[in-house]
Amino acid sequence: MIDTHCHLDYLEDPASARGELGLSVMVCIGASPEHARNAVALAEQFPDVYATVGLHPTDTDEDRPDARRALEELAVHPRVVGIGESGLDDYWDDTKRAEQLSAFEWQLELAGRLSKPLVIHTRDKAGQDSAHRGVMEILTGWPDVPVILHCFSGHPDLLRFGLERGEHTHFGFAGNTTYKNAHDIHAAARTLPLERMLLETDAPFLSPVPRRGQPNRPGYVRHTLEFIAGLREMPADVLERMTDANAQRVYGLAVEPHQTSG
């Protein structure tokens, strides 16, 4: 099984996370210059790890010309399969929207130039949706860049918008999908066309039930798989096969033919 989004270098012992619960591939997200270098180093070390490189919207203080040059150099590495995570984050009171927009559009341009998907982070304060609407507004100007809506919130308008973009948009479902009150995420996970779905952990964050409250691990993606399979009333091994195929296609992963974990 494939974890399409984890922060492997945040774990105390990244090597120990490999192969857990039948995991075959992890995409390690490098969302700052430092973490991008770490992600690429792990991808060079381990054949089942791939990397993305980019600048998180809450790290725009690091958006300098030298940082952009370093990330663009890393972006062409053969083990780098995506850009980001980028996007908009209005959760914090000191949100720097102009800086976030600049970094977001730069990474959209880079993703389009390199024909690699952009991993998009979108977060709002409870009861607000300015970041979600901002992401839709920006993406309107970049209709052909492939994007992954990481840790999808279930926002109904963003769901419709992403589906209208066609095959250029995929939706990542993380451990918070398993939470009891995540009604919008449940609705999206239940109805989304399967060819547009990816599964992820965001490890070490957002541990799924029954691991909630513990540090997340890439192998825990299987709990999210089983939860969504239950929502959709389908066999977990079928969902695993389809979402793994989506991940291979979107990221261009060189993975052996799928083997169910039994």
C-alpha positions as CSV (number, residue, x, y, z in Angstrom):
1,M,0.0,0.0,0.0
2,I,1.1,3.6,-0.7
3,D,1.1,6.5,1.8
4,T,1.0,9.5,-0.6
5,H,1.8,12.1,2.0
6,C,4.0,11.8,5.1
7,H,6.7,13.8,6.8
8,L,9.0,10.9,7.2
9,D,12.0,13.0,8.4
10,Y,9.9,14.2,11.4
11,L,9.9,10.7,12.8
12,E,12.6,9.8,15.4
13,D,13.6,6.7,13.3
14,P,12.4,7.1,9.7
15,A,13.8,3.7,8.7
16,S,11.6,1.9,11.3
17,A,8.5,3.2,9.5
18,R,9.2,1.4,6.3
19,G,7.2,-1.7,5.5
20,E,4.7,-1.3,8.4
21,L,1.3,-2.9,7.8
22,G,2.2,-3.9,4.3
23,L,3.3,-0.4,3.2
24,S,5.2,-0.5,0.0
25,V,5.9,3.2,-0.9
26,M,5.9,6.5,1.0
27,V,6.0,10.0,-0.5
28,C,7.9,12.2,1.9
29,I,6.9,15.8,1.8
30,G,9.6,18.5,1.9
31,A,7.7,21.6,2.8
32,S,10.7,23.9,3.5
33,P,14.3,24.1,2.2
34,E,15.5,22.1,5.2
35,H,12.8,19.4,5.0
36,A,13.1,19.3,1.2
37,R,16.8,18.4,1.6
38,N,15.9,15.8,4.2
39,A,13.2,14.3,2.0
40,V,15.5,13.9,-1.0
41,A,18.2,12.4,1.2
42,L,15.7,9.8,2.5
43,A,14.5,9.1,-1.1
44,E,18.2,8.5,-2.2
45,Q,18.7,6.2,0.8
46,F,15.6,4.1,0.5
47,P,14.1,2.7,-2.7
48,D,10.5,2.8,-1.3
49,V,10.7,6.5,-0.5
50,Y,10.0,9.3,-2.9
51,A,10.1,13.1,-2.2
52,T,8.4,16.3,-3.0
53,V,10.0,19.7,-2.5
54,G,8.4,23.1,-1.8
55,L,7.4,25.8,0.7
56,H,4.5,25.5,3.1
57,P,2.2,28.5,3.4
58,T,3.1,29.0,7.1
59,D,6.8,29.1,6.2
60,T,6.8,32.1,3.9
61,D,9.4,33.8,6.0
62,E,11.8,31.4,4.2
63,D,10.6,32.6,0.8
64,R,13.9,34.2,-0.4
65,P,15.5,34.1,-3.8
66,D,18.2,31.7,-2.6
67,A,15.6,29.4,-1.1
68,R,13.7,29.3,-4.4
69,R,16.9,28.6,-6.3
70,A,17.7,25.7,-3.9
71,L,14.2,24.2,-4.2
72,E,14.2,24.5,-8.0
73,E,17.5,22.7,-8.1
74,L,16.1,19.9,-5.9
75,A,12.9,19.8,-7.9
76,V,14.6,18.2,-10.9
77,H,16.1,15.3,-8.9
78,P,14.9,12.0,-10.3
79,R,13.5,10.9,-6.9
80,V,11.4,14.1,-6.6
81,V,7.8,13.3,-7.8
82,G,6.0,16.5,-6.8
83,I,6.1,20.1,-5.7
84,G,4.9,21.4,-2.4
85,E,3.2,21.3,-0.1
86,S,2.0,24.8,-1.0
87,G,-1.3,26.6,-0.7
88,L,-3.1,28.9,1.7
89,D,-3.5,28.8,5.5
90,D,-5.7,31.3,7.2
91,Y,-5.8,29.4,10.6
92,W,-3.4,31.8,12.3
93,D,-4.1,35.4,13.2
94,D,-0.8,36.6,11.7
95,T,-1.6,35.1,8.2
96,K,0.6,36.8,5.6
97,R,-1.8,36.4,2.6
98,A,0.3,38.3,0.0
99,E,3.4,36.3,0.8
100,Q,1.4,33.0,0.7
101,L,-0.1,33.9,-2.7
102,S,3.3,34.7,-4.1
103,A,4.8,31.4,-3.0
104,F,1.7,29.5,-4.2
105,E,1.8,31.0,-7.7
106,W,5.6,30.4,-7.9
107,Q,5.1,26.7,-7.0
108,L,2.2,26.4,-9.5
109,E,4.5,27.7,-12.2
110,L,7.3,25.3,-11.2
111,A,4.9,22.3,-11.1
112,G,3.6,23.2,-14.5
113,R,7.1,23.7,-16.0
114,L,8.3,20.4,-14.6
115,S,5.0,18.5,-15.3
116,K,4.9,17.4,-11.6
117,P,1.8,17.6,-9.4
118,L,1.5,20.4,-6.9
119,V,0.5,19.2,-3.4
120,I,-1.9,21.8,-1.9
121,H,-2.4,22.6,1.8
122,T,-5.7,24.4,2.6
123,R,-6.6,25.4,6.2
124,D,-9.1,27.8,7.7
125,K,-10.3,28.8,11.1
126,A,-13.4,26.9,12.2
127,G,-16.5,28.3,10.5
128,Q,-14.6,30.2,7.9
129,D,-13.5,29.3,4.3
130,S,-11.3,32.2,3.0
131,A,-8.4,29.9,2.3
132,H,-10.6,27.4,0.4
133,R,-12.0,30.2,-1.7
134,G,-8.6,31.7,-2.3
135,V,-7.3,28.3,-3.5
136,M,-10.2,28.1,-6.0
137,E,-9.6,31.6,-7.2
138,I,-5.9,31.0,-7.8
139,L,-6.4,27.6,-9.5
140,T,-8.8,29.1,-11.9
141,G,-5.8,30.7,-13.6
142,W,-3.9,27.4,-13.7
143,P,-6.3,25.0,-15.3
144,D,-3.8,22.5,-16.6
145,V,-1.4,22.1,-13.6
146,P,-2.1,18.8,-11.9
147,V,-2.8,19.2,-8.2
148,I,-3.4,17.1,-5.1
149,L,-5.8,18.6,-2.5
150,H,-3.9,17.2,0.5
151,C,-5.8,16.3,3.6
152,F,-9.1,17.2,1.9
153,S,-11.5,18.9,4.3
154,G,-14.7,17.9,2.4
155,H,-15.5,21.6,1.6
156,P,-18.5,21.1,-0.9
157,D,-17.5,24.0,-3.2
158,L,-13.9,22.9,-3.4
159,L,-15.1,19.4,-4.1
160,R,-17.2,20.6,-7.0
161,F,-14.5,22.8,-8.3
162,G,-11.9,20.0,-8.1
163,L,-14.2,17.6,-10.0
164,E,-14.8,20.2,-12.7
165,R,-11.0,20.5,-13.2
166,G,-11.2,16.9,-14.4
167,E,-8.2,14.6,-14.2
168,H,-5.9,17.4,-13.1
169,T,-7.3,17.3,-9.6
170,H,-7.0,14.5,-7.0
171,F,-8.1,14.5,-3.4
172,G,-6.0,13.2,-0.5
173,F,-7.8,11.6,2.5
174,A,-5.9,11.5,5.8
175,G,-6.5,10.1,9.2
176,N,-9.0,12.8,10.2
177,T,-11.4,11.1,7.8
178,T,-11.9,8.5,10.5
179,Y,-13.0,11.1,13.1
180,K,-16.6,10.8,14.3
181,N,-17.6,14.4,13.6
182,A,-15.9,14.8,10.2
183,H,-19.2,14.8,8.4
184,D,-18.2,16.7,5.3
185,I,-15.1,14.5,4.8
186,H,-17.3,11.4,5.2
187,A,-19.7,12.7,2.5
188,A,-16.8,13.4,0.1
189,A,-15.1,10.1,0.8
190,R,-18.4,8.2,0.2
191,T,-19.2,9.9,-3.1
192,L,-15.9,10.9,-4.8
193,P,-15.2,9.0,-8.0
194,L,-12.6,6.4,-7.0
195,E,-10.2,7.4,-9.8
196,R,-9.7,10.8,-8.1
197,M,-8.9,9.5,-4.6
198,L,-5.6,9.2,-2.8
199,L,-4.9,8.0,0.7
200,E,-2.3,9.5,3.1
201,T,-1.3,9.9,6.7
202,D,0.3,13.3,7.1
203,A,2.4,11.4,9.6
204,P,3.4,12.3,12.3
205,F,0.1,14.3,12.5
206,L,-3.6,13.4,12.3
207,S,-3.4,9.9,13.6
208,P,-6.5,7.9,12.6
209,V,-8.9,6.0,14.9
210,P,-7.9,3.7,16.6
211,R,-4.5,5.4,16.9
212,R,-5.8,8.9,17.6
213,G,-3.8,10.7,20.3
214,Q,-0.6,8.9,19.3
215,P,2.1,10.1,16.9
216,N,1.0,9.0,13.4
217,R,3.0,6.5,11.4
218,P,2.9,5.9,7.6
219,G,1.6,2.4,8.0
220,Y,-1.5,3.7,9.8
221,V,-2.8,4.7,6.3
222,R,-4.4,1.3,6.4
223,H,-6.8,2.4,9.1
224,T,-8.1,5.2,6.8
225,L,-8.3,2.7,3.9
226,E,-10.5,0.4,6.0
227,F,-12.7,3.2,7.2
228,I,-13.4,4.5,3.7
229,A,-14.0,1.0,2.4
230,G,-16.6,0.7,5.1
231,L,-18.2,4.0,4.1
232,R,-18.4,2.9,0.5
233,E,-19.4,-0.7,1.4
234,M,-16.6,-2.2,-0.7
235,P,-13.8,-4.6,-0.1
236,A,-10.7,-2.9,1.4
237,D,-8.4,-4.8,-1.0
238,V,-10.3,-3.4,-4.0
239,L,-10.0,0.2,-2.7
240,E,-6.3,-0.4,-1.9
241,R,-5.7,-1.5,-5.5
242,M,-7.5,1.4,-7.0
243,T,-6.0,4.1,-4.8
244,D,-2.5,2.7,-5.2
245,A,-3.0,2.8,-9.0
246,N,-4.0,6.4,-8.7
247,A,-0.9,7.3,-6.7
248,Q,1.3,5.5,-9.2
249,R,-0.3,7.4,-12.1
250,V,-0.4,10.9,-10.4
251,Y,3.2,10.8,-9.1
252,G,4.7,8.7,-11.8
253,L,6.0,6.2,-9.3
254,A,8.1,3.3,-10.4
255,V,6.4,0.6,-8.3
256,E,6.2,-3.1,-8.7
257,P,2.8,-4.5,-9.8
258,H,0.3,-4.3,-6.9
259,Q,0.3,-7.2,-4.5
260,T,-2.5,-7.3,-1.9
261,S,-1.2,-7.7,1.6
262,G,-3.6,-10.5,2.4
